[in-house]
Amino acid sequence: MPASQSVALPLRGQFRSLYTQLKRARLLERTPVIFCEGDSWFSTPLAMNLLDWIVSPAPEDEERGVPLLGNGGLFFRSEHSGDHASRNPDDPKRSMFVRDNIDDIIGWYDQFDFDMILLSAGGNDFVDDFLKRTLRGQTSLSAEAAFQLVLDSGKYETVRKAYALFLQAALAVKPDTPILAHTYDHPQLIGRPGALTPGNIGVAALLKKKVGPWIGPHINAVVNADPGKTPDERRRFVRMLIDGFEKNVLRELKNDPRFGGRFDYVDLRGTLTGESQWFDEMHPTEAGFHALATKFRGAIIGKLPAAKR
């Protein structure tokens, strides 16, 4: 199995320079060129994240039989932790699929021959201040009753429309380029912040004071406050949030005839079922991301042109 020759670049000038070199050397014919936009599942610096494992797989992956990405690849990475898919009412600059940001990145994306777009977006839209506003004043709700309030808020429709705005813009300039997203997995550590210790995540722990939680504080006193039932009800509620995102956003978009079957997603639910695979409420450990990346990478390879697999 060949070694990975992937390169990931966050700066447009660097990407343009390397792309030009590959083109002059006639290496683009076999090198995947991939555009990446997303949230912390693509960008968290606290561990090898979902995208890191694909861009820079560990040498041990060869022995484990994990498929490498063909002849490597050139990845442009524009993801940022904390970004929302739809407009973030509390910090509009942290919004991916809004007109200003779309016009900027699509205008640039149109200048190069990308083979695929990878997306990781939507998780942040349904936690933190959204839950605080949606569940304000409520007490002793069942998981179903709390989830109904989420449905009634129209948030899934808002996120789906934001995704659709981006998909329409991307496919307008490159109608044959596949766009691949992913679901999130079902969280296991509701209410637990990340363990920031040098032994756990290295020296990055010295630079951050706190990571999470973004869910537990907003549902602890709301979703079935009976102490004997709260943990189970909270977990059921969050599971419904994740399943609702797949059903009401990603599945609807995949089946939307406007996108001609060019949009697809990888269902990562049910992969990480143990608490030890999670770093905090919303983020897997490095080993957890590795397990998810194995599934995600296979789907990516399947959508690449045959010469680049």
Solvent accessible surface area in square Angstrom, and as a share of the most:
residue,aa,sasa,rsa
1,M,131,0.58
2,P,80,0.50
3,A,59,0.46
4,S,36,0.23
5,Q,128,0.57
6,S,23,0.15
7,V,59,0.34
8,A,34,0.26
9,L,25,0.12
10,P,88,0.55
11,L,102,0.51
12,R,85,0.31
13,G,52,0.50
14,Q,89,0.39
15,F,0,0.00
16,R,106,0.39
17,S,57,0.37
18,L,46,0.23
19,Y,13,0.05
20,T,45,0.26
21,Q,99,0.44
22,L,26,0.13
23,K,124,0.53
24,R,194,0.71
25,A,59,0.46
26,R,176,0.64
27,L,60,0.30
28,L,26,0.13
29,E,109,0.49
30,R,118,0.43
31,T,15,0.09
32,P,0,0.00
33,V,1,0.00
34,I,0,0.00
35,F,2,0.01
36,C,0,0.00
37,E,6,0.03
38,G,0,0.00
39,D,3,0.02
40,S,11,0.07
41,W,7,0.03
42,F,0,0.00
43,S,27,0.17
44,T,13,0.08
45,P,107,0.67
46,L,19,0.10
47,A,29,0.23
48,M,53,0.24
49,N,3,0.01
50,L,0,0.00
51,L,0,0.00
52,D,28,0.14
53,W,22,0.08
54,I,1,0.00
55,V,6,0.04
56,S,64,0.41
57,P,17,0.11
58,A,23,0.18
59,P,107,0.67
60,E,89,0.40
61,D,0,0.00
62,E,70,0.31
63,E,159,0.71
64,R,150,0.55
65,G,50,0.48
66,V,10,0.06
67,P,50,0.32
68,L,15,0.07
69,L,4,0.02
70,G,12,0.11
71,N,52,0.27
72,G,0,0.00
73,G,3,0.03
74,L,2,0.01
75,F,0,0.00
76,F,7,0.03
77,R,36,0.13
78,S,20,0.13
79,E,19,0.09
80,H,106,0.47
81,S,43,0.28
82,G,34,0.32
83,D,11,0.06
84,H,28,0.13
85,A,0,0.00
86,S,3,0.02
87,R,129,0.47
88,N,12,0.06
89,P,79,0.50
90,D,83,0.43
91,D,56,0.29
92,P,71,0.45
93,K,188,0.80
94,R,86,0.31
95,S,7,0.05
96,M,1,0.00
97,F,3,0.01
98,V,17,0.09
99,R,115,0.42
100,D,113,0.59
101,N,42,0.22
102,I,1,0.00
103,D,77,0.40
104,D,72,0.37
105,I,8,0.04
106,I,14,0.07
107,G,44,0.43
108,W,11,0.04
109,Y,1,0.00
110,D,69,0.36
111,Q,100,0.45
112,F,9,0.04
113,D,99,0.51
114,F,9,0.04
115,D,21,0.11
116,M,0,0.00
117,I,1,0.00
118,L,0,0.00
119,L,0,0.00
120,S,0,0.00
121,A,1,0.01
122,G,0,0.00
123,G,14,0.14
124,N,20,0.10
125,D,0,0.00
126,F,9,0.04
127,V,12,0.07
128,D,56,0.29
129,D,54,0.28
130,F,15,0.06
131,L,0,0.00
132,K,104,0.44
133,R,99,0.36
134,T,28,0.17
135,L,3,0.02
136,R,154,0.56
137,G,77,0.74
138,Q,66,0.29
139,T,97,0.56
140,S,78,0.50
141,L,28,0.14
142,S,45,0.29
143,A,0,0.00
144,E,86,0.39
145,A,39,0.30
146,A,0,0.00
147,F,30,0.13
148,Q,90,0.40
149,L,50,0.25
150,V,0,0.00
151,L,70,0.35
152,D,99,0.51
153,S,57,0.37
154,G,26,0.25
155,K,25,0.11
156,Y,9,0.04
157,E,79,0.35
158,T,65,0.38
159,V,0,0.00
160,R,66,0.24
161,K,126,0.53
162,A,11,0.09
163,Y,0,0.00
164,A,6,0.05
165,L,57,0.28
166,F,0,0.00
167,L,0,0.00
168,Q,79,0.35
169,A,18,0.14
170,A,1,0.01
171,L,20,0.10
172,A,83,0.64
173,V,55,0.32
174,K,27,0.11
175,P,84,0.53
176,D,111,0.58
177,T,15,0.09
178,P,17,0.11
179,I,1,0.01
180,L,1,0.01
181,A,1,0.00
182,H,1,0.00
183,T,0,0.00
184,Y,14,0.05
185,D,1,0.01
186,H,13,0.06
187,P,8,0.05
188,Q,21,0.09
189,L,9,0.04
190,I,20,0.10
191,G,26,0.25
192,R,127,0.46
193,P,60,0.38
194,G,9,0.09
195,A,53,0.41
196,L,37,0.18
197,T,64,0.37
198,P,79,0.50
199,G,82,0.78
200,N,75,0.38
201,I,29,0.15
202,G,29,0.28
203,V,117,0.67
204,A,24,0.19
205,A,10,0.07
206,L,131,0.65
207,L,153,0.76
208,K,86,0.37
209,K,205,0.87
210,K,143,0.61
211,V,11,0.06
212,G,9,0.09
213,P,29,0.18
214,W,57,0.20
215,I,4,0.02
216,G,0,0.00
217,P,76,0.48
218,H,40,0.18
219,I,0,0.00
220,N,65,0.33
221,A,72,0.56
222,V,15,0.09
223,V,0,0.00
224,N,32,0.16
225,A,47,0.36
226,D,67,0.34
227,P,119,0.75
228,G,71,0.68
229,K,110,0.47
230,T,18,0.10
231,P,75,0.47
232,D,90,0.46
233,E,16,0.07
234,R,36,0.13
235,R,96,0.35
236,R,82,0.30
237,F,0,0.00
238,V,2,0.01
239,R,122,0.45
240,M,42,0.19
241,L,8,0.04
242,I,23,0.12
243,D,46,0.24
244,G,5,0.05
245,F,5,0.02
246,E,7,0.03
247,K,115,0.49
248,N,33,0.17
249,V,0,0.00
250,L,0,0.00
251,R,105,0.38
252,E,92,0.41
253,L,1,0.01
254,K,90,0.38
255,N,105,0.54
256,D,27,0.14
257,P,121,0.76
258,R,144,0.52
259,F,5,0.02
260,G,60,0.58
261,G,59,0.56
262,R,83,0.30
263,F,3,0.01
264,D,28,0.14
265,Y,34,0.13
266,V,18,0.10
267,D,63,0.32
268,L,0,0.00
269,R,62,0.23
270,G,46,0.45
271,T,29,0.17
272,L,1,0.01
273,T,97,0.57
274,G,26,0.25
275,E,79,0.35
276,S,102,0.66
277,Q,55,0.24
278,W,9,0.03
279,F,24,0.10
280,D,0,0.00
281,E,0,0.00
282,M,26,0.12
283,H,22,0.10
284,P,3,0.02
285,T,35,0.20
286,E,75,0.33
287,A,75,0.58
288,G,0,0.00
289,F,1,0.00
290,H,25,0.11
291,A,35,0.27
292,L,0,0.00
293,A,1,0.01
294,T,50,0.29
295,K,93,0.39
296,F,0,0.00
297,R,2,0.01
298,G,36,0.35
299,A,31,0.24
300,I,0,0.00
301,I,31,0.16
302,G,46,0.45
303,K,67,0.28
304,L,2,0.01
305,P,60,0.38
306,A,83,0.65
307,A,73,0.56
308,K,21,0.09
309,R,130,0.47
